[in-house]
Amino acid sequence: MVFMKKFSVILISILSISQVVKSQQDPQFSQNMFTQLSFNPAYTGSHGQICVTALHRQQWFGFEGAPEISVFNVDAAISPFNIDGGIGLSIIQDQVGFNDNLGANLSLAYRFDAWDGQFAFGVSGGVINYSLSPEWNIPGGTEIHSSISEDNSIPQEVKNEMALDMSFGVYYNTEELYVGLSSTHINEPEFNPESGSAKPFIKRNYYFVSGYHLAIGESKFDLNPSLLVQSDGATSQIGINTYVSYNKNFWTGVSIRTDRTLTGMIGAKLFDWIRVGYSYDFGVSEISRYNQGSHEIMMGFCFDAKADKSPKKYKSIRFL
């Protein structure tokens, strides 16, 4: 068992390093309906309120060195010079193995009325801090250690570098429907380690998201199906989600992804303004034998900046 834990750290660390050197797909979230600002800047201000959301994901629980992701998003609808728009900030910390990336991006969106809702263009810019603190402990003796130290693609020293990061997106939403298309890391941020080693970079990622809010007859129940497609051009992942809410205060649902993961989620609105949610991923792949699933906790709230509300603003159906 001890050997398996050490081996898991080594395996995940090597995989994370090779991903960063060649390409890297953005972190995944089961409750992605609450984290859209993280991958689409055009989402900014779409709810017509000031919203704050925090989420923490512990992936492959019990698997030492497994991914651990934290997100903090805040955005607000603004109308400078009577022009509808939005401003937001998204902070993501992504830890896996020896790798610890921290990104902070400021988003701006321009919104205008279209058909029965609003259409938006959004851009974001910020920085990503790439940090690597290798602590190699590989079974097999000094011979393996020597071969690793001779490989320039495997760093031996602590590295900490920063690069510019930019994203772009479009978004359309009504009271019942939302559709978004976006790309993160459009400039493919590069990091410049010491001469002689491989140059890591974060590859451009693409997203398509769509969801619908459906009232179930005259009851207090609502059905909310959604779809998320994520790709870095080499690998793709599709997630189909649906949750049922009661009286807009309680919700529960399921999600299935093409990485052979089934997710159960539950949430509630507390004190009529705070949202809390929890999800658990059931993996059916080979790696699921060595972990206890993935846990995700979300908390957030929204409030109006002004007492008078403009009829042109559309509250997000994702925030109940």
Stockholm file with secondary structure:
# STOCKHOLM 1.0

chainA/1-320         MVFMKKFSVILISILSISQVVKSQQDPQFSQNMFTQLSFNPAYTGSHGQICVTALHRQQWFGFEGAPEISVFNVDAAISPFNIDGGIGLSIIQDQVGFNDNLGANLSLAYRFDAWDGQFAFGVSGGVINYSLSPEWNIPGGTEIHSSISEDNSIPQEVKNEMALDMSFGVYYNTEELYVGLSSTHINEPEFNPESGSAKPFIKRNYYFVSGYHLAIGESKFDLNPSLLVQSDGATSQIGINTYVSYNKNFWTGVSIRTDRTLTGMIGAKLFDWIRVGYSYDFGVSEISRYNQGSHEIMMGFCFDAKADKSPKKYKSIRFL
#=GR chainA/1-320 SS CHHHHHHHHHHHHHHHHHHHHHCCCCCCCTTGGGCGGGTCGGGTTTTSSEEEEEEEEECSTTSTTCCEEEEEEEEEEECGGGCCEEEEEEEEEEEETTEEEEEEEEEEEEEEEETTEEEEEEEEEEEEEEEECCCCCCTTCHHHHHHHHTCTTSCCSCEEEEEEEEEEEEEEECSSEEEEEEEECTTCCBCCCSTTSCCCBCCCEEEEEEEECEECTTSSEEEEEEEEEEECSSCEEEEEEEEEEETTTEEEEEEEETTTEEEEEEEEEETTTEEEEEEEEEECSGGGGGSCCEEEEEEEEEECSSSSCCTTCCCCGGGC
#=GC SS_cons         CHHHHHHHHHHHHHHHHHHHHHCCCCCCCTTGGGCGGGTCGGGTTTTSSEEEEEEEEECSTTSTTCCEEEEEEEEEEECGGGCCEEEEEEEEEEEETTEEEEEEEEEEEEEEEETTEEEEEEEEEEEEEEEECCCCCCTTCHHHHHHHHTCTTSCCSCEEEEEEEEEEEEEEECSSEEEEEEEECTTCCBCCCSTTSCCCBCCCEEEEEEEECEECTTSSEEEEEEEEEEECSSCEEEEEEEEEEETTTEEEEEEEETTTEEEEEEEEEETTTEEEEEEEEEECSGGGGGSCCEEEEEEEEEECSSSSCCTTCCCCGGGC
//
